[in-house]
């Protein structure tokens, strides 16, 4: 009999930006795998509480010329894309806003 694997998800209460990452010049295969066409840069965020992804998506599109690629209000995941400078601007703006206005603890904006 095959052993069954079990996955457990835990959410820690609090207001956190757990990931804010910029991928510059992503490989076309990566873009295809995540459902995007050829793009110049991708911003990826994970946030708790998960509904914060809605606020972050709104902030992203209002602060820079980016397009939303994926937003999940149940897992707190946000993916957006655009020109490199626009994605970097949006990530920085979101993290700054969540920290200064809503009192979040934030991971630094990272880049690859």
Order of alpha helices (4+ residues) and beta strands (2+ residues): beta-alpha-beta-alpha-beta-beta-alpha-beta-beta
